[in-house]
Amino acid sequence: MSPKISHHIPPEVIAAYAAGSLGQAYALVVAAHVSMCDTCRAELAAHEAAGGVVLEEIGEATLSDGMLHRLMGALDAPKPQERAPAARHGIYPGPVMEALKGATPRWKSVGGGVKQCLIGGDAQGASRLLLIPPGQAVPDHGHNGLELTLVLQGGFSDDAGHFDVGDVEVANAGLDHVPTADPGPPCIVVAATDAPLKFNTFLPRLLQPLFGI
């Protein structure tokens, strides 16, 4: 059963994911959210079905002899053996477990009780798990790019609202905020960014290069 989700992946991000044009870090967050959210899973299926129709229409077009030869060669090539997708483990959806290679997170302190575990990325961005103790706030910061944050456990609040398990906060250059974890269990999120955060106080800015945030 999906958790009660109020904040979803934007349609344009789901469309990019369906088209395979989303960077690895963002794709991880989208895949994890879609595994938890019936609404976004249905929207993704609709995009994929629409893409299939486009491919069928392209297939009806006349191909040059050279292109046809290359296409048939690609179809005849040996297929790499597909691995079964990772299963959900505890609070961690299958895509997150895949990024963790089936292991438990290796947490590193970043100060104030907050911990992080880097889990992937590429030239287009980075993804990480963050653990925020109950009642603790992440230092005041803005954004130099886009950040997608999916709640896996607990919840947090900021100027944009309250985010519970399964919710995704979409933060861009227009948002400065101080996310504060709810009382109860530690808030654990998976977040993807394509640029360093823009901290508004001195000490986090000083320590930022050490933690790669």
C-alpha positions in Angstrom: 0.0 0.0 0.0 1.4 3.4 -0.9 1.8 6.0 1.9 -0.4 9.0 1.8 1.6 11.3 -0.6 0.8 15.0 -1.1 4.0 16.2 -3.0 4.8 14.4 -6.2 7.4 14.5 -9.0 6.7 17.3 -11.5 5.3 16.0 -14.8 8.2 17.3 -16.8 10.6 15.4 -14.7 8.6 12.2 -15.1 8.5 12.8 -18.8 12.3 13.2 -18.9 12.7 10.0 -16.9 10.5 8.1 -19.3 12.5 9.4 -22.2 15.8 8.3 -20.5 17.2 11.9 -20.6 17.3 12.4 -16.8 20.7 12.3 -15.0 21.5 9.3 -12.8 21.1 11.2 -9.5 17.6 12.5 -10.3 16.6 9.2 -11.9 17.3 7.5 -8.6 15.0 9.8 -6.7 12.3 9.4 -9.4 12.6 5.6 -9.5 12.4 5.4 -5.7 9.3 7.7 -5.5 7.5 5.9 -8.3 8.0 2.6 -6.4 6.1 4.2 -3.5 3.5 6.3 -5.3 0.5 4.9 -7.3 -0.2 8.3 -8.9 3.2 8.9 -10.3 3.6 5.2 -11.3 0.5 5.6 -13.4 1.7 8.8 -14.9 5.0 7.2 -15.8 3.2 4.3 -17.5 1.2 6.8 -19.6 4.4 8.5 -20.7 6.0 5.2 -21.6 2.9 4.1 -23.5 3.0 7.3 -25.5 6.7 6.8 -26.2 5.9 3.4 -27.6 3.3 4.8 -30.0 5.9 7.3 -31.3 8.4 4.5 -31.8 5.8 2.5 -33.8 5.2 5.5 -36.0 8.9 6.0 -36.6 9.2 2.3 -37.4 6.7 2.7 -40.3 9.0 5.3 -42.0 11.2 4.2 -44.8 14.8 3.4 -43.7 17.9 3.8 -45.8 19.7 0.5 -46.7 22.6 1.5 -44.4 20.4 2.3 -41.5 18.4 -0.8 -41.9 21.6 -2.9 -42.0 22.9 -1.3 -38.7 19.5 -1.7 -37.0 19.3 -5.4 -37.9 22.9 -5.9 -36.7 22.0 -4.4 -33.4 19.0 -6.6 -33.1 21.1 -9.7 -33.8 23.8 -8.7 -31.3 24.0 -10.8 -28.0 21.9 -9.2 -25.3 23.6 -8.5 -21.9 22.1 -10.6 -19.1 19.6 -8.6 -17.1 19.8 -8.6 -13.3 16.7 -8.8 -11.2 15.9 -5.4 -9.7 16.9 -5.0 -6.0 14.1 -5.6 -3.5 12.9 -3.1 -0.9 14.6 -3.5 2.4 13.1 -1.8 5.5 12.6 1.9 4.7 14.8 1.8 1.6 13.0 1.3 -1.8 14.6 -1.1 -4.3 16.3 1.7 -6.4 18.0 3.0 -3.3 19.1 -0.6 -2.3 20.5 -0.9 -5.8 22.5 2.3 -5.3 23.7 0.9 -1.9 24.7 -2.4 -3.6 22.5 -4.2 -1.1 24.5 -2.9 1.9 23.4 -0.8 4.8 24.2 2.9 4.6 27.7 4.0 5.7 26.9 7.2 7.5 29.3 10.1 8.0 28.7 13.0 10.3 28.3 16.4 8.8 27.7 18.2 12.0 24.8 19.0 14.3 23.8 15.3 14.5 23.1 15.3 10.7 24.7 12.4 8.8 25.0 11.6 5.1 25.8 8.7 2.9 26.8 9.4 -0.7 25.2 6.8 -3.0 25.9 7.8 -6.6 25.9 10.3 -9.3 27.6 11.4 -12.5 28.7 14.5 -14.3 25.1 15.8 -14.1 24.6 15.5 -10.3 25.0 13.6 -7.1 22.7 11.7 -4.8 23.0 11.1 -1.1 21.1 9.8 1.9 20.7 12.3 4.8 19.7 11.4 8.4 18.4 14.3 10.4 17.8 13.8 14.2 14.3 14.7 15.4 13.8 18.4 15.9 17.1 19.2 14.2 17.3 21.8 11.5 19.5 21.7 8.4 21.4 25.0 8.2 19.7 27.8 6.3 20.5 27.5 2.6 19.5 28.2 -1.0 20.2 26.4 -4.2 22.4 26.9 -7.2 20.4 24.4 -9.2 17.6 21.8 -8.7 17.3 19.6 -5.7 14.8 16.7 -5.4 14.4 15.3 -1.9 12.3 12.2 -1.2 11.3 11.3 2.4 11.9 7.7 3.4 11.4 7.9 7.1 10.0 10.5 9.5 9.3 13.9 8.0 10.3 17.6 7.9 8.9 21.0 7.5 10.1 24.3 6.0 8.7 27.4 4.4 7.4 25.3 1.5 5.3 23.1 3.7 5.4 19.7 5.5 6.8 16.6 3.8 6.0 13.1 5.0 7.1 9.6 3.9 6.9 9.4 0.1 6.7 13.1 -0.4 9.2 14.9 -2.7 10.3 18.5 -2.2 11.3 20.2 -5.4 13.8 23.1 -4.5 15.3 25.5 -7.0 17.1 28.8 -7.0 14.0 30.5 -5.8 13.8 28.7 -2.5 15.9 29.5 0.7 14.8 27.3 3.6 15.7 25.7 6.9 14.3 22.1 6.8 13.5 20.9 10.3 12.9 17.2 11.1 9.7 16.2 12.8 9.6 14.8 16.4 9.8 11.0 16.5 12.1 8.9 14.5 15.1 10.5 12.6 14.1 11.9 9.3 15.9 10.0 6.5 15.7 11.3 2.9 17.3 10.6 -0.4 18.3 13.8 -2.2 19.7 14.6 -5.6 21.4 17.8 -6.7 23.2 19.1 -9.8 25.1 22.0 -8.0 26.4 22.7 -4.6 24.0 24.2 -2.0 24.2 27.9 -1.2 24.6 28.1 2.6 23.7 31.4 4.1 25.9 31.2 7.3 29.6 31.1 7.6 30.4 27.8 9.3 28.4 25.5 6.9 30.1 27.4 4.0 33.5 26.8 5.5 32.9 23.1 5.9 31.0 22.6 2.7 34.1 21.5 0.6 34.8 18.7 3.1 31.4 17.1 2.7 30.8 17.8 -1.0 27.3 19.2 -0.4 
